[in-house]
């Protein structure tokens, strides 16, 4: 467990450093008027777009490379679950590749047909990552996953009230709706901050299980890490994008005072 935390911390700190090095100069330029507030919006969208393209390029690169175990994504999932002694989780089909997920409420790991039937490096890495989430939910001591679930439920309730606040702001004016959007976005960022170490931890667990059960060779290891790290970048980019959006809204809000 100590090794898992150490590896996860290195990736987490690297991601946070990237966020700081991007946000600080961009925000200063916006405050100084060197870039318009709308520029922050374009930058945030661009960051997410680049990260999305990057993870797909890496995933497609290793989609044609067969893993040494020659096991399909479904077989990898079944193998790890069996060896971990987990029998109450079933496999289902996800709609698209890289749309894989674990549903803890129904205890379902959803895998796309493309990865479920593929014995590639990509399918091995992605499926093992989702099984990493299964292990997290089966570990009572892993608090972040439970805290994230609690905050997500609060965010869902807050979002359901947004229409009421919007109508209120139309009739009574003021900045009520903008303040509400800022509050919801802030909560979303808190959830993303908690999600980042959760996702990195799932990837570290995935790699450890693949090595522990001899499902990847030494030659596979570096390639699997590349896929897992590329996937982690999407969460870092999402957090960075949300923070830039929040900064933009706060600057707009300050101009209205």
Helices and strands as residue ranges (DSSP letters): H 2-31, H 37-61, H 73-83, E 90-94, E 101-103, E 108-112, H 113-116, H 121-137, H 143-160, H 162-172, H 176-212, H 218-255
